[in-house]
């Protein structure tokens, strides 16, 4: 698990943005995009106000699993 920047392919949604890599082979975690989307959803009243904290708890469990696997 590392921070990285994806440069290719140019059509990738998170190109040139910092992402967390290595949690799974298929997925990079674009923390900025996740936070922005949840923030706007909360402001529109579409999610509960604890949405970011719930994401934090879920991410924390993913990071702990990755640490145990030595990623």
C-alpha positions in Angstrom: 0.0 0.0 0.0 1.5 3.3 -1.1 0.6 6.8 -2.3 1.1 7.2 -6.0 0.1 9.2 -9.0 -1.4 7.5 -12.1 -0.1 9.0 -15.4 -1.6 6.6 -17.9 -4.0 5.9 -19.5 -5.1 9.5 -20.0 -8.8 8.4 -20.0 -8.4 7.1 -16.4 -10.6 9.1 -14.1 -7.9 9.7 -11.5 -5.0 10.5 -13.9 -2.5 13.0 -12.5 -4.1 12.8 -9.0 -2.7 11.3 -5.8 -4.2 7.9 -5.1 -3.6 5.1 -2.6 -2.4 2.0 -4.5 -1.9 -1.6 -3.5 -5.0 -2.3 -1.5 -6.3 -4.5 -4.4 -4.9 -5.2 -7.8 -7.9 -3.7 -9.6 -8.5 -0.6 -7.5 -6.8 2.6 -6.7 -8.3 4.8 -4.0 -8.8 8.5 -5.0 -9.2 10.0 -1.6 -9.8 13.5 -2.9 -12.7 12.4 -5.2 -14.3 10.2 -2.5 -14.2 13.1 0.0 -15.6 15.6 -2.4 -18.4 13.3 -3.6 -19.5 12.5 0.0 -19.2 16.2 1.1 -21.5 17.3 -1.7 -24.0 14.5 -1.0 -24.1 15.5 2.7 -24.7 19.1 1.8 -27.5 18.1 -0.5 -29.0 16.0 2.3 -28.6 12.7 0.4 -26.4 11.0 2.9 -26.1 10.9 6.6 -23.8 13.4 8.3 -21.5 10.6 9.4 -20.7 9.4 5.9 -17.1 10.6 6.0 -16.5 8.9 9.4 -18.0 5.7 8.0 -15.7 5.8 5.1 -12.8 6.4 7.4 -13.7 3.3 9.5 -14.0 1.2 6.4 -10.7 2.5 5.0 -9.0 1.9 8.3 -10.1 -1.7 8.2 -8.8 -2.1 4.7 -5.4 -0.6 5.6 -5.1 -2.9 8.6 -5.7 -5.9 6.4 -3.1 -4.6 3.9 -0.6 -4.1 6.7 -1.1 -7.6 7.9 -0.5 -8.9 4.4 2.6 -6.8 4.1 1.3 -4.7 1.2 
